[in-house]
């Protein structure tokens, strides 16, 4: 199965406590079906001091389930479903369903 969400994509959260927030995908965890989105699902982590860092409370993004995010349409900026299309040169690219706009660069 081809990945519908990839690192670097712009997504919008469609469910959960951060519903409506937009951000860039920082990491994809395909085995867990989760993604880490910039500025979404922030958690406070307690870290011990080490030689490289001081320690204390650190805010960082936690993973969110891929079903709770939706791709952003490059044309309208709204949440969209993702489809696939094969180009003349044989490449398989992702497209936004409503507009038909190509998502892949």
Long-range contacts (C-beta under 8 A, 24 or more apart in sequence): 2-84, 2-92, 2-94, 3-28, 3-30, 4-66, 4-71, 4-82, 4-94, 5-35, 5-66, 5-69, 5-71, 5-82, 9-71, 9-72, 9-103, 10-71, 10-72, 11-35, 11-37, 11-69, 11-70, 11-71, 11-72, 12-69, 12-70, 12-72, 12-78, 12-79, 13-37, 13-40, 13-64, 13-68, 13-69, 14-68, 14-69, 14-70, 14-79, 15-67, 15-68, 16-41, 16-64, 16-68, 17-41, 18-64, 22-72, 25-69, 26-61, 27-63, 29-63, 32-63, 33-65, 33-66, 33-67, 34-63, 34-64, 34-65, 34-66, 35-63, 35-64, 35-66, 35-69, 36-61, 36-62, 36-63, 36-64, 37-61, 37-64, 37-69, 40-64, 71-96, 71-103, 73-98, 73-99, 73-101, 74-99, 74-101, 74-102, 74-103, 75-99, 75-101
